[in-house]
């Protein structure tokens, strides 16, 4: 038999966790200062007066560098559970992880040869 009262704690948690961000959003809107002058609307350049337009086109190389970083950063997260249970899993999982790391190294060498890791 499906009883709804068993889920009272879940519903209370769901309602409270939904209301807190909404309340904080509205309270910060009321308490925040609302002075919008020309200094507030200008772009901030580490305390230096901005030169030129704020909308600049970045070279694709920066995005490629960030993408390569994210790919390798996320892939190393996949190795963590494997490393924590290495003694239980056995040799076949070690071979699979070795192939996985080999594919990552091949991808890194490819990105390096294509020049995706160069700044200039």
C-alpha positions in Angstrom: 0.0 0.0 0.0 1.4 3.4 -1.0 1.2 5.8 1.9 1.8 9.5 1.3 2.6 10.3 4.9 5.9 8.5 4.6 7.1 11.2 2.3 6.3 14.2 4.6 10.0 14.8 5.2 10.7 14.7 1.5 7.9 17.2 0.7 9.0 19.5 3.5 12.6 19.5 2.3 11.4 20.1 -1.3 9.3 23.1 -0.4 11.9 24.6 2.0 14.7 24.1 -0.5 12.6 25.7 -3.2 11.4 28.7 -1.1 14.8 29.7 0.3 16.5 30.7 -3.0 13.3 32.5 -4.1 13.1 34.4 -0.8 16.8 35.3 -1.0 16.4 36.6 -4.5 13.5 38.9 -3.6 15.1 40.1 -0.4 18.4 41.0 -2.2 16.3 42.9 -4.7 14.8 45.0 -2.0 18.0 45.6 0.0 20.4 46.2 -2.9 21.2 49.8 -3.8 19.7 50.9 -7.0 22.0 53.8 -8.1 22.8 53.4 -11.8 25.1 56.1 -13.0 27.6 56.2 -15.8 30.3 54.9 -13.5 28.2 51.9 -12.6 27.4 51.1 -16.2 31.0 51.2 -17.4 33.0 48.0 -17.8 35.6 47.3 -15.1 39.2 46.7 -16.1 41.0 46.1 -12.8 40.9 49.7 -11.8 42.2 50.9 -15.1 40.2 53.2 -17.3 38.8 51.0 -20.1 40.1 51.6 -23.6 37.9 50.8 -26.6 34.8 48.8 -26.8 34.0 46.0 -24.3 32.8 43.7 -27.1 36.0 42.1 -28.5 36.3 39.0 -30.6 38.6 36.4 -29.0 40.6 34.1 -31.1 39.3 30.5 -31.4 42.5 29.3 -29.9 41.4 30.4 -26.4 38.2 28.4 -26.7 40.1 25.4 -28.0 42.5 25.6 -25.1 39.6 25.8 -22.6 37.8 22.9 -24.3 40.9 20.7 -24.2 41.3 21.5 -20.5 37.7 20.7 -19.7 37.9 17.4 -21.6 41.0 16.2 -19.8 39.8 17.5 -16.5 36.5 15.7 -16.7 38.1 12.5 -17.9 40.4 12.4 -14.9 37.3 12.5 -12.7 36.3 9.2 -14.3 39.5 7.7 -13.2 38.9 8.4 -9.5 36.3 5.7 -8.8 38.4 3.2 -10.6 41.4 4.1 -8.5 39.5 3.8 -5.3 38.4 0.3 -6.0 41.4 -0.9 -7.9 42.2 -3.8 -5.6 38.6 -5.3 -6.0 38.1 -4.9 -9.7 40.9 -7.1 -11.1 43.2 -7.1 -14.1 40.6 -6.7 -16.8 39.5 -3.3 -15.5 43.2 -2.3 -15.2 43.6 -3.1 -18.9 40.4 -1.1 -19.7 41.7 1.9 -17.7 45.0 1.6 -19.4 43.4 1.8 -22.8 41.3 4.7 -21.6 44.4 6.6 -20.5 46.1 5.7 -23.8 43.2 7.3 -25.7 43.6 10.4 -23.6 47.3 10.5 -24.4 46.6 10.1 -28.1 44.1 13.0 -27.9 46.6 15.2 -26.0 49.3 14.5 -28.6 46.8 15.3 -31.4 45.9 18.6 -29.8 49.5 19.4 -29.2 50.4 18.7 -32.9 47.5 20.7 -34.2 48.7 23.7 -32.1 45.6 23.8 -29.8 47.9 24.2 -26.8 49.8 27.2 -28.1 48.9 30.7 -27.0 50.4 32.7 -29.8 
